[in-house]
Amino acid sequence: WGALAGLGAAAALLLSACAPASSSDPTTPAETSTPSETQSAGGDETEAPAAEGGTLKVGYISPITGNFAIAGQEMVDGWNLYWDVNGNEVNGVTVETVVEDDAGNPEMSLTKARKLVESDKVDVVVGPLLANTALAVAAYPSSVGVPNLHPVAASDDLTQREANDLTLRTGSMSGSQMNYPGGQWAAEQGHKTAVTLCPDYAFGWESCAGFKQGFEASGGEVTSQIWYPNGTSDFSTYVSQIQAAGADIAFVVTAGGAPGPDFLRSFMGLGLKDSQDLIMNCCSMDQATLRALGTDILGFKSISYWAEGRQSPVVEEFNAAYGERFEGKIPSANVAGGYMTASLVARVLEEKGLVTGADLVSAIGDISFEDSVLGPLKWDEFNNTVGSVYIREVQEVDGKLYNVPIKEFPAVDQWLG
């Protein structure tokens, strides 16, 4: 079936013995056995080169505390899950991980990146999670020859205006890229006008721009754009502005964690559930939101490159593996991004031995998948993903809530058509 990195029956057996990782432990290589068969991250058997040995030291930056702690811990959990299942030794190379908490603060992110490179002597920096923290960090590792891999960060500039040979997006899409199809879909449903509500920083600007561009290219008009400060918890004022705008559909963006449920509580509390059509971005309707609000949000729609309810053996086995380790929970886009990144690193080590610097980034960029946890996937010449975007609907399946795809836009790149 060719895509789930190292997850099979053996993986499920390994997972049953695993306890959830502690976020307080800064070093996270899992001490589990290496898979008995030589496999690529896509699940295909490969011919292993002679093991070169050595250690690949990874610095992993994520917001473990603060407003985005849920999303940040999930990104760490996805990374840990891969190594816990498959072992942290690949083709004779030991993968050692040092985790740093940036609390979602750009200045702290850069400080932690410098610490990882200069004091811990890491070979690669993974993260951080947010668009603004990623932009604060990205130029530094590349300036000293260290790759920077991004499992979740969606800033357009990482792979456009500030693209470089050492920065690569590994488990997500750019903000405008993933939301452009949402604008197209909204227009296809017959909506003529839209209002947008987005956080007032890079991720929000680019996400709203993508939706707006897709909606207006398809004949609609965005009549009002509303911005809120990052860190907002009370959305009642902004929901009132959406209501006053009187648009056919509202597009709402949050960066995940607490803001998604916070917005929806205000939205439903002011009685808009049955009177205002709504579509949200990936993070707003992630599993953390579904767990927080339950069946009250059945039928709500969102846009994402990740759909845990997609009918795919790869996704189904990934969901099962995560659920077995994390008390029946269903993985989010943040988990998928962390896992995908680890699987890509492992595949390069398996096929090439210990490689670092631009060679590591180039080798990942040459990989493609007919299916993966994110669906069909490849990389463009600017180190950005090209893959499917899904319009998702919250549905209940076997007593659990999933984001189930109701439409797929295939092979979406970052150039918006």
N, C-alpha and C positions, 0 to 999 in steps of 0.2 A: 504493500500500500504506500510505501515510499515517502513518508515525510516526518513522522513524529520522532524527534531527536532522542534516540536511545530509549524510548518508552515502549515496552512490550509486556509480555507476561512476566518476564523476569523482573521488570521494573516494578510491576504491581506488588510482587512478592517482597522486593526490597522495601517498598514504601510502607508495607504493613508493619515493619519493625521500627519506623522512624517516628520520633516525637517532633513537634513543632520547634523550629530553631528559636533561640533566644536572641532578641534584638540587642541585648547588652554585650554580647560577645563580639569584639571587633574583628576577629579572624574567623573566616567561615568555611575553610575547606572541609568537606564532609569526609569522614573516615569510613567509607564503605568500599566494597570490592569493585574492581573494574569489570565491566561487562565481559563475558567469556568470548563473545563473538566480536569480530572487528566490524563496526558499522560506522557509516557517516552520520552526521546529524540529521540527515533526511531519512534515515532508516535503511538506506541501500548499503549492501556490503561493499567494502572497498578493499583494495590490496594495500596493506599497511607497509609504509617504508620502515627501514631500520630505525629503532628507537634511538633518539639522540640524547634523551635524558635532560636533566636540568629542571629549573623552576620558572614558571611564568607567574610573576607577582602582579596581582590586580588590585588597584585602588577603586573602591566602589562608593560613590557619593549619592546619598539619598536623604530626604527629610524624614527622619525617624521621630522627630518631635515637632510640635507646632501644628498649624492649621491643616497641613497636608500630610500628617503623620500616617494616616490610614493608607493613602496611596504610596507613600514612601516605603512603609514596611512591606507592602505587597510587592513592590519592585524588587526589594531584597529577597523576599520569599521565593519569587520566581527564579532568581539566580541560584539561590541555595537548593531549590528543589532539584534542579538538573544535576548538580554535583552530588547531592545526597543519594539520588537514584543510581547514577552511573559511576560514582567514585571520582575523586579529584586527581587521579593520575590517568593521563591519556598518552598512549604511545611513549611511555617512559618519562613524560613531562608531568611534574606535579604543579597543579594550579593552586596557588595560595591567594586568599582574598582578605584585604583589610577594608572594613566598612567604616565610613565616616558620615556623621549626621551633620547636614548643613542647615536644618530647621527651615528650609525654604528661603534662605536669605542669600542674595547674590554675593555680598561681601564675604560671608562665611564660606560660601561655596568655593570662591577663589582661594581663600586662606587654606581650606582643606585640600584643595588640589595641589597647592604648593607644598604643603606638608607631605602629602603622599608621594610626590615626585622627588622632593629634595631630601626628606628625612627617611621615608620608608623605601625609597628607591624602586617604586613600582614600574613595571614595564608597560602598563596600559591603564588609563583612567576610564572607568565606566560611570556614566551619569554626568551631571545630576538629572533630576526629574523634570523640573519646571522649565518653561521656555526662557524666562529671564535669568535663572541661575545657570542654565546651560550656556547662554550667550556670554555670561560673565566669565565662564571657565574656558570655553572652547579654544580661544586664541593662545592660552598659556601652554597647555601640553604640546600643541603643535609647534610652538616656538622653540621647544627643547627636544623635539624629535620623539615625543611620546604620543601614541594613538589615543583618541578619545572616542569611545563608542557610546551611542545614545539609545537606550532601550525604550524610552518613553518621550523624551523632550521633543516638542513639535515645532520649535521655531523654524520658520521658513529659511532664515538667513544661515542656519547651520549648513545647509546644502545649496545655498544660492549665493547671495552677495558676499558671505564670509566663508564660502566653501574652501576646503584645502584637502590635501592628499591624506591627512592624518585624522580627519573627522568623518565619522560615518554613522548614519542612523541605522539601527539594527532591529528595532522591534516596534516601530510605529510609522507614522507619516507626518508630513508637515501640516501645520494648522489649516492653511488655505486648501491644501490638496485634499484632505479628508472631508472637508465640509462643502466644497464646490458641488459634488453630486447631490448633497442634501438640498441645495438651492434648486437644482434641476428637478429633483423629485417633487419638491413643493409646488413648483409651477405645473408639473405634469398632473397634479391632483386638482388643478383648476383654480388655485389660489392666485389672485391678481396683485395683492399687496401684502407686505410683510413688515414686521417690526423686529428689531434685533436687540438683545440684551447680552452684553459681554463684559468681562473684566477689563479694566483700563490698563493693560500692559500687553506685551508682545503677543502672547498666546491668544488673548481676546481679540486684539486688532486683526490678526491674521485669520483667525477662525471666522470672524464676522465678515471679513473681506472675501473669503472663499465662498461662503454662503451667498453673499450679496452678488458676487460676480456670476455664480451659477444661476441664481434666481432671475437676475436681470437679463442674462444671455438667453434665457428661455422665455422671455416675454413678461416677467413680473416686474414689480417696482417695490424697492425697499423705501418705505415712506418715513420711517423714524428709526434712529439708532440711539440706544441708551447705553451708558457706560457706568460701571460701579467700581469702587475701589477694591483692589485685591485684599482679601481678608474679611469681606462683608459677611455678616451672619444673619442680619435682619433684612429680608428682601421685600417687605410689605410695601415700601414706597415705590420700589421699582415695578412690582406687580401692578400697582395702581397706574403707573405710567403706561405699562403695556395695555391695560384695559382702556385707558383714555385714548391710546393711539388708534384704536378701532380697526386694526389691520386684519386681513383674513387669517393670517398665521403668524405666530411668534417663533423666532429662533433664539434659543437661550444657551449660553455657554458658561460652564464653570470648569475649573481645573481639577475637579474630583475631590475626594475627601468629604468634609462636612458641608461645603457650599451646595452640592447637589440636593441632598435632602432638605437643607435649609430653604432653598428656593421653592421646592415643591410644596413644602408645608405652607408657605405663604400663598402660593398659587392656588392650592386647593382650599386653604382657609378663607380666602376671599371669594370663593365660589366660582372660579374660572374653569374648573375641570370640564364642565359640560357646555361652556359657552365660548371658549377660546381655543382654536386649534393651536397645537404646540408641537414643535420638534426640537429636541435637545442634542447637544454634541455627545461625543463618546463618553467622556468622564462623568458628565452629569447623571447619566443613567447606568452607571457601572454597578457591579454587584453590591458595593457598599450601600448604594442608594436602595437597591431592591431589598436588601436585608433590613434596612432601617424602616422602610415604608410599607413593605408587604403588598398584599393584594389591592390596596388602595390605588396603586399605579398600574394595574393591569390595563393593557391597551395603549399605554404611552409609547411614543416613538422617538427614536434617536438615530444618529449617524455615527458609524465607526468602521475602522479597519478590522476590528475584532468582534466576533459574535459567538458567544459561548453556546448558543442554541443552534449553531450551524450543524447540519447533518453531514458529518465527516468522521470516519474512523479515527483520524488524527485528533480532532477536537474531543471526541467522546472519550478516548483513552487518556488524553491530557486532563480532562475534567475529572475522570475517575481517580487518576493518580493524585491530583491535588486534593480532592475530597477525602481520600483515604488518609492523607497526612494531616489535613486541617479540618477535622471534625465535620465532614460532610459539606463544607463550603464549596462554592463554585468559583473558579478563578476569574479575575478581572483582567482588563487590558494591561494593567500594570504588572500583574503576575506573568501574563503571556509575554510581555516585552522583556522582562528579566530572564525568563526561561529561554526565549528565542536567542537572546544575546549569548547566553552560556553555551547553547547548542552550536552556535556558529563558531565560537572560539574553539570548542572541542573538535568540531569537524576539521578546522584548519590544522590543529595539532595532530589529529589522527592521520591526515593526508600528507602533511609536510614536516612534522616534527616541530621543534621549538623555533618559531619565527616571531619577530617583533617589529616595531616601527612601521614604516610604510608597507613592508611586505605582508604584515598581518592584515592591514586594512585592504590591500589589493586582493589578497586571497579571499577574504570575506566577500568583497564586491564581485568576485567571479562566480559565486555560488548562485544557484537558482533552484526553485522548488515548484513541482507541479501541484503540491499541496503541502501546507505546513500548519502550525496552530493558527496562523493568520490567513491561510488560504494560499493560492498561487502567489509566488513572490520572486522578485529579482531586484537588482540594483542598477541605477543609471550611472552615467559617467561622472556625476557629481556626488556619488556616494549616498544617494537617497533611494528609498524603497519605491518599487512600482508594484502595485497589487490591487486587490479588490477592496471596494468600499461597500458597506452594507447599510441599507435602511432596515432598522430593527424595531420589533414590537415586543413589549413585555407580555409574555405568555406564561401560563402555569402548565408545567409538564411533569407528570408523576409527583405532584405535590410540591414542586420547587419552581421558583421564578427564573426564567431565562430571557435574555434578549435574543429573539428568534428572527433571522433575516426574512424580510418579505420582498426585498429586491436587492439584486447584486449589480454593482457597476464594476466590470472587470478592467484590469490593467490600467488603473488610474495613476498618472504620473504627476509630478509637481508643477507641470506647466499649464494646467487647467485648460485642457483641450487643445 
